[in-house]
Amino acid sequence: MAAFDYAPAIVLLPFLSFLVSVGVAVSGRDLLPKGGALPGIAATAGSFLLSVWMFLTVSGGQYYDETIYTWAAVEGSFELTFGLLIDPLSAMMLVIVTLIATLVHVFSLGYMNDDGQTGLPRYYAGLGLFTASMLGFVVADNLLMAFMFFELVGLCSYLLIGFWFREAGPPSAAKKAFLVTRFGDYFFLIGVVAVFATFGTSQFAGAEAFPVLAEEVLLGEASANTFGFAPQTWFTIVGLLVLGGVVGKSAQFPLHTWLPDAMEGPTPVSALIHAATMVAAGVYLVARMYGFYALTPTTLAIIAFIGGFTALFAATMGVVKREIKQVLAYSTISQYGYMMLALGSGGYIAATFHLMTHAFFKALLFLGAGSVIIAMHHNEDMWDMGNLKEKMPVTYATFLAGSLALAGIFPFSGFWSKDEVLYEALVHGLGGLGGGEAEGALLLGAWAMGLLAVFFTGFYTFRMVFLTFHGESRSDTARNPHGVGWNVKGPLAVLGVLAVVAGFVNMVPVAKLTGAEIEFLHKWLEHGPAGLTSEHYTELTHEFAHYTAGTLAGGELGTALISGGVSLALALAGVGLAHVLYNVPEPTEHTDKLGGIKTLLYNNYYQDEYQVWLATGLTLPVSRAADKFDQGVVDGVVNGVSSVSLFSGSRVKQLQTGVVSNYAMLLTLGLTVLLVVFGLLGGWF
């Protein structure tokens, strides 16, 4: 029995649960227990088991790249196909997505069902389609198929964020998420068209894959239509176009503003969006087509700078938020900034490592926040909480594990992955700077911003922990919280263990110190189909982006230890400051001392107002002027020409009376006129 024969079922099972839930929702009757949750749990659990099977099969050295269906073809030009690509990267991502989706479905039993919510079949239908869309995106073997599932993910986020559509906030947040991400996706779509126009294919793998063809073009071994641009310049343009979709979906500056508003949706949906689906999709896309991005140093430098800036920018806003989910939202923006920083720095493995660990501890933190919100009767204000650790020991213990991982405290998972991100940015920045490359200085600037964000991350994370779980109870609800059941505690326990141990798969500093073979993720990503391995990506960045490793005094090992030590020290400093200010019986809001700076941070640097001004103050007047030009000039000319034609036609048609005697008279008159004219002409000559 070949495992890959069942690969399509990984996507189809959640889609089947979607169809079942839609059928129940349309019927309007309570046909399934638990509002239709059980089919979703069974489907995602089945996909998880199949994903584990794929993972084990890939670990044995087998890979799968197969076209399933050709839905359009132009002979001698290109084909549009659906296909599956399962290699080490996608196999790892399948396990992450299906595991978290299963736990979110189980958690929803406690969060949604026990609260007497209506419309649950619609909710579980959305979760099923969301999961299926993300899984389809993960296994897509070409860029066009990936784009289609990319858009389906965006549609599902719109439906789920706006689940409570009868309230004022969720529909507005859903619309904002849809529009902001669509803005980035317009560029992505143009990028897909550009890839087809340039290479005639959008395949990720194989001898005719577009990253392979791009590499051959730069090496002078093949040619491509670059529309008059130098090949690397054109590839940079194409890469930046696709990056537009990445920036939107992964909530990077300046298209990050939709994500905090998305907290209006149910908390389990937030966990799925932030940890394993929509926000992860952008970073995964860059990793999936990294063989193309590694050819363009300018694009890599831009990716790194966007990532480093976003990591710091979002972290500063997290320090003043009152709602627990808002803190986690800005944390998500910041952490995906780290992944982008790693990808732009040539740290392909570091980025995928942080993608994995972040999925576990961020899902844990959101579900932990959901447990707190249940206990607080859906009050999310941390200043109304306090002392919940005494009443919610399981939630507290697991939430603390996730917080330590997020803050990057040794030995929790986030320490290892975030340290590797910063290490890659540092060494490649030093290497580029030593070689006189401008990209080296840009990388060092991005690294410095990422390093500074570590302090803010430690501070806002444990400010959240202390305000929520420590001190005295600051409301009647906090003194008598609502209890939570096994369906809430179970997923927290699973993710709590992963938040502790997941980082041990890639302990780079320890490996360099001891020489032990404990860089398992490195080994895992070194193998795969030709051109889709971490080793090949390293070769490409060295050859085309000139990313060479530099070191500080003390050599490679010293650089790794210094990088990890400085990062840990900053994280502990942030935690320590939060402990001093907020781990007290009756905390006060010390950020009020920031005055106008706090106002600026609390209002998110007025990014929303700025975007509204762009839409209403700039885009709208331009569109109105364009509309006037269209109606007054373009339509005026067209309508004028048509009016002349209509007027002439209306007069000429009067000759067509249908009376034979009139036609005979006109023929006679015409013949007479011709004879007179020709006679006169004959007389003149």
N, C-alpha and C positions, 0 to 999 in steps of 0.2 A: 504494500500500500504506500504510494508515494505521497509525501506530505504536501507537495506543491499542487497536487491535483485538487486539494481542498482549499487552496489559497483564496479563491473568489468568495468562499463562504464567510470569510472573516468580515467582509464588507456586507454581504447579503443578509447575514443574521440580524444585525441591528436594523437594517432596512426593512426586514420582515416584521420586526417588532413595531416599527413605525407604521406599517400598513395595518397591523392588527389594532393598534391604538387609534389610528384614524378611523377605522371602521367602527370601533366602539364610540368614538366621539361623535361621528355622524349619526349613529343610531339614536343617540340621546338617552340610552338606557344603561343601567349599571350591569353590564354583562360580565365583567371580570372583577375579581376581588382586588382590593388595594388600589382601585382606580386604574388598573392596567399596568401596575408596576412589575408584576411577576414575569410577563413576557419580556420586558426590557431587561430584567435581571438575568433571566435565562439566556437571552440572546447575547448580551455583552459577556457573560461568563463563558458561553460557548466560544465566542470570538477570542477571548483571553486564552482559553486552552489551546485553540488552534494556533494562536500567535506564539505561545510557548513551544509548540511543536515545530513551527517554522524556525524559531530561534535556535532550537537544538539541531535542526537539520542544517541550518547555515553554519553553525559552529563546527559541523563535520566537514565543512569545505564545499558544500553545494550552494548554488545560487540559481535564481529563477528570473528569467527575462523573456516573457512570452507575450505576443500580440493575441488578444482575445477576439477582437472584432474590428474590421475595417468598415467605417461608416461613410467614407467619401474618399475618392481617389481621382487624381488627374494623371492620366497616363504620361509617363516620361517626366513628370514634374514632382508631385508629392502625394502622400497618403495621410489621411486623418484617421487615427486608430485609437482604440482603447487597449491597454495592455497592463501587465503587472510586472513590477521590478522588486524582487525581494533579495536584498543583500544585507551585509551586517548593519548598515545604518537604518534601513527601513525595518528590519527584523527587530532591532532594539526599540524603535519607535512604536511598532505595533504592540509590543508587550506593555509599554508605558501607557499608551492611549487606552487599550482595552482594560487594563487593570484599574486605572483611575475611573474610567467610565462605569465599570462594574461597581466600584465602591461608591460612586456618586449615586447610582441607582438605588443601592441599598440604603445609603444615608437619607435619600429622599423619602423613604418610608417613614422615617422619624420626623423629618423636617416639614414635608408637605402633607402627608396623609394624616398625621396626628393633630394637625391644626385645623381640620375641617375645611380644607380648601376645595373649591369647586373647579371644574375643568381639568381634572387630573389626567384623563385620557389625552387631552390636548398637550399637557405638559410632558407626559411620557412619550408621546409621538414626537415632540420636538427633540427630546433627548436622544431618541433612537435615530432620527434623521441626522442630527448633529454628529453623533458618533460615527454613523455610516459615512457621512461626507468627509470627516477627517481621516478615516481609515482609507477611503478611496484616494484622497490626496496623498497619503503616505506611500501607497503602493503604486501610484501612477508612474508609468514608464516614459512619459513624454510631457513636455511643457504645456501643451494645449489641454491635455486631460487634467493636468495639475491645476491649470487655471479654472477649468469648469468646476472642479470640486472645491477649489479656493473660494469661488463665488457661492457655492452651496453652503459652505461653512458660514459665510457672511450672512446669507439669508436666514439660516437657523439661529444665529446669534440675535438677529433682529426679532425673530418670533419669540425667543425665550427671554430676552431682556424685557420685552414688552408683554410678558405673560399676564401681569396684573394690569391689563389695559383699561380697566374701569377707573383706575387712579390717575392722578395728573402726571406724576413723574415718569413711570415706566414707558408709556408711548413716546414721550419726548426723548428719553434716553435711547430708546430703540431706534428712532428715526435719526438721531445724531450719530449713533454708531454706524448705521447703514450708510449715511451720506458721507461721513468723513472717510470711512474705509473705501467707499466707492471712488472717491477722489483719487486715492492712490492707485486703485485698480484700473482706472483709465490708462494710466501710464503703463501698468503691467500688460494690459491688452495690446497696447501699441508695441511693447517689447516682444510679445509673442508673435505678432505679425512681422516684426523686424527680423526675428530669428528665422521664421519660415522664408522670408524674402532673401535673407542672406545665405542660408545653408540648404534650404529645401527640405528640412527635417527639424523636428523638435525633440528627438529621442535623447534620453539621458545617457544610455549605455549602448555599447556596440561599436563596431568599426566605423559606422556612419553617424554616430552621435554628434550633436552639434558642438559640445566641448572638445571632442577629438578633432573635428574638422577645423575648429578655430585654432587649436594648437598647431595643426599642420599648416594652416595659412600663415601664421606668424613665423614658422620655421621655413617658409618658402617651398613647402612640399605640396601645396594645393592652392587653389584660388577660390575666391568667393566674391559675391557682389557686395561691395562696401559703399556703393553710391557716391563714389568720388572721394571718400575719406581714406586716410591711411588706415590699414586694418586695425591696429590697436586703438586708434581714436574711435573708430566706428564700434568696436567691441565695448569700449568704455561707455559710449552712448547707449548701446543696447542694454548693458548691465545696469546702468542707472535707471533706465525705463522700468525694467523688472523690479528694481529696488524700490520704486514708488509703491508698488503693492506690498512689499515687505514692510516698509516704514508704516503704512497704514494699518495692516493687520497686527504687527507686533508692537504697535503703539509707541513708536519712536518719534522724537521731536522732528517736525512740528505737528505730526498727525496723531498725537497721543491723547488729545483732549476727550475723545469718546470714552476712554476706558474708565475713568472715575465715575462718570455718569452711569455706566453699565451696572454699577452696584445696585441700581433700582430693581434689577431682576432677582429671582430667588437665589439664595446663597449657594445651593448645590450647583446651579448653573454657573455662578461666578467661579467656583472651584474648577469646573470643567473647562471654562473659557480660558482661565489664567494659567492652568497647569498643563493641559494636554491637548487643547484643540486650537481655537482661533488664534490666540496670541502666539502660540508655539508654531503656527503654520508658517509665519514669515521667516523666522530663524531657520526652520527646517528647510524651507525652499532654498535659501542661500547655501546651506550645507549640501543639499541635494545636487545643486549645479555648481559646486565649488570649483570643479575643474575649469569652468568658464571664468569665474571671478578671479581665480588665481593668475590669470593671464594679464590682468589689467591693474597695475599698481595704483593708478589714480582712484579707481573704484574702491579698492581695498582700503586706501587711506581715508576716503570719505566714509566708508562703513565704520571704520575704527573711530573716527572723530565723532560721528553721530552717536555711536554707542557710548563712548566715554562721556560725552556731554550729557546725553540722556540719563545715564546712571547717576550723575551728580545732580542734575537739574531736578529730576523727580524725587531724589532722596531729600533734598532740602524742603520740598513741599510736604513730605510725610511727617516732619517733626512737629507740625502745628495742628494736625487734623484731630477732630473730636470723635468721629465715628470709627469703629474698629475696622469696618470693611474699607473705608476710605484710606486708612493707613496701609492696608494690604494692597489696595489698588495701585497706589504710588510706588509701593515696594515692587510690584510686578513690572511696572514700566522701567524702574531702575535696574532690576535684575536682567531683563531682556536686553537692556543697554550693555550689560557686561558680556552677554553672549555675542552681541554685534561687535563689541570691542575685540573679543577674541577672534572672530572670523576675519575682521579687518586687519588683525595683526598676524595673520598666518596661523593662528591657533585653532585649526579645524577640530582637533581632538578636545581641546579645552572647551570649546563652544558646545560640542555635543555632550561633553561630560556635565557641564553646568546646566544644559537643557534637561538632562536626566535627573540630576539631584534636585534641581528647582521644581520639577514636576511633582516630586514626592513631597518635599517640605512645604511647597505653596498650596498644594491640594490639602495637606494636613492643616495648615493654618486657616484656610478658608472654611473647611469643614469644622475645625475647632471654633472658629468665629460663629458658624452656624449653630453649634451646640450652645454657645454663650447666648446667642440671640434667642434661641428657644427658651432658655432659662430666664431670660430677661423679658419674656413676652414681646419679643420683636422690637425691643429698644436697643439701638446700636450705639448710643452715646456712652463712651467709656467713663465719663465723669459721673454717670449714674450707677456705676458698677462698684467694684471693690470687694475684696475678701472672698472671691468666688472659689479660690483654691481649697478652702475648707469644705465647701459644699459640692464641688465638682472635681474630685481628685483625679479621675481618669482624663477628663478634658484638660485639666491643668498640666498633668505630667506630659501628655502628648503635645500640647500646645507649647510647652516649654522646650521640648525637644526640637520642634519645628522652628521656634524662635532662635535657639542656639545655632541651628543650621543656617538660617537666614542671615544672622549676624556674622557668620563665619568664625565661630568659636571652635577651637580644637577640642575633640577630634570629630565633631559632627560633620555631616556630609558636605554642607556648604563651605566649610573651611577648605577642603581639598580642591573642590572645583573652582571656587572663586580665586584661590591662591594660584591655581594653574593659569587662569585667565590673565591675572595681573603679571605673572611671571612671563608668559608669552609676549604680552605687550611690552614689557620692560626689555627683554633680551633682543627682540627684533627692533625695538626702537633704538637701543644702543648700537646694534649692528648696522642699522641704516645710517645713524648719525656718524658712526665711525667711518663709513664709506662716503660721507659727504652727500647723502641722499636727503632731499627735502622731506620725503616720507618718514624718515627716521625721527625728525623733530616733531612731525605731526603725531606719530605714534607715541612719543614720550609725553606730549601734551595730553593725549587721550588717556595714557596710563596714569598720569598725575591726577586727572579728574576722577578716574575710576578709583584710585587709591584714596582720595579725599572722601569719596562717597562711602567708603567702608566705615568711617567714623560716624557719619550721619545714619547709616543703616543700623549700626549697633545702638545708637541713641534712640531712634524712633521705634525700633523693635521692642526694646525693653521698657521704654516709656509706655508702650501699649500693654506689655505684660504686667507691669507694676500697677497701672491704673485699673486694669481689668481684674486681676486676681489677688493683689496684695492690698495692704492698708485696711481701713474700716469700710464697712458697707455704707454706701452713700445714698441709698434709696430703699424704700420698702420692698421693691422687687428684688433688689440684690440681697436683702436679708432673708427673703423667702422665695428663692428661685424655683422655677418649674423644673421638674425632673426630666431626664433624658433616658431613652431606652437602649437596648443592645444594638439596634440598627443604627444608632448614632455612635456608640462607643466602639463597636466592632471596626468600622472603617478607620476610626482614629487610631486604634491600636496597631493595625496593619501599617498605616502610613507612618506612625511614630517609630516603629522599628526600622523602616526604610530610611527615615530621616537621620537615624543614628548610623546605620551601617553602609548605606549606598556609596559613601565616599571612599570606602576601602578598596574599591575596584581600581583605583588609579592614584595611589599615594606617591606622587612624583618626588617630593623632597626626601621622603624616607627611602625611596628607591635609589636616589642619587647618593644618599648618605651611606646606605648599607650594601648597595649593589644587588639587592634582592629583586627577584622577578615579581613585583607586585604592581606592575602597570598593566593590568588586565585589559582595560579599555584600549590602551595603545595597541596591544596585540590583536584585539578584536577588530579594530578598524584598519589594521594593516593589510587585511586580507579581503578579497572581494573580486568582482569582475574587473577586467583590465580597465584602467583609467579611473576607477572609483574607489581607490584606496588612499589612506592617509599618507602613505609613502609617496605615492605619485603626486599628491597635492603639495607635499613638502618640496619635491623636486621642481614643480611648477613655480611656486613662490620664490624659490631660490633663483631660478633661471630668468623669469620674466618680471617679478616684482623686486628682485635683488634683496629679498629678506634673508639676511644672514644673522646668526646669533652673536650677540655681543655679551660681554661679562663685566661685572664689577670687580674690584680688587678682591682676590681670593678665589677667582676662577668660577667655573660653572656651578660647583656645589655651593660655594659661598654666595653666589648670586641667588640661587634657589632658596637658601636658608635666610638670607637678608630679606628677600622679597616676602617670603612667608612670615618672617618675624615682624617686619614692619606692619604688614597687613593685620596680623593678629593683635599687635599692640594698639593699633588704631581702633580695631573692633572692641577690644577690652576697654579702651578709654571711653568710647561711646556708651558702652554698657555701664561703666562705672559712673559716668556723669548722670545717666538716667537713674541709677540706683540712689545716688546722693539726693537728687531732686524729687524723685517720685516714689521711692520705696519708703514711705513714711505713713503713719496712720491717717493723717489728713493732708493730702497733697494739694498744692496750689499750682496754678498754671504759670510757670516761670517764663514761658515764651511771651507772656504779655509785656515783659520788660523789653522786648524787641521793638515795641511800638509800631511804627509804620512798616518795618520789615515784616513783622508778623502779618499785618494786613495784606501786604504784597504776596506773601507765601500762602496765606489762607485763601486768597482769591486766585491762586494758581498763576501768579505773574500776569493776571488779566489776559490770559491766552484766549479764553472764551470770548471776552469782549472784543479782542483784536480780530478774531476770526469772524465775529458777527459784523464788525466794521468793514472788513474786507468784502463780505458778502453784500451788505446793504449800502455801504458808503463808497465802494469802488466798483465791485462787479455789477451791481444793479444799475447804477447810472450808465456804465459802459454798455450793458445789455439794452437799456432803453434807447441809448443813442444809436446802437446798431439796429434796433427794431425800427426806429424812425427812418434811418437810411434805407432799410429794406423796404418799408412801406412807401416812403416818399420818392425815392430814386429808383430802386430796382423795380418795385411793383408799379411805380408811375410810368416808367418806360414800357414795361410789359403791357400794362393796361392801356397806355396810349396807343401802342401799335395795334393791339387787339381792337380798340375802339374804332380806329380808322378802317380796319378790315371789316368790322361788323357794319359800320356806316356804309361803306362801299358796297358790301354784299347786299345790304337791305335795299339799296337803290337799284342795283343791277338785277336783283331777283324780280323786280316789278316787270321786267321785260318778259319774263316767263309767265304768260297769262293762261296758257293752255288752250287758247282759241286759234284754230287753224288759219282763219282769215287774217288775223293779226300777223301771224308768222309770214304769210304770203305777201302782205303789205310791206313788212320789214325787209324781206328778201328783195322785193322789187325796188324799194327805196335804196337799199344797199347797192344793188347792181347799178342803179342810176347814178349814184354818187361816184362809184368807181369809174363809170364811163366818162363822166364829166371830168374827173380828176385826170385820168389818163389822156383824155382829149386835150385838155389844157397843157399838160406836160408835153404832148406831141407837138402842139403849136409852138411852145417855147423853143423846142429844139429844131 
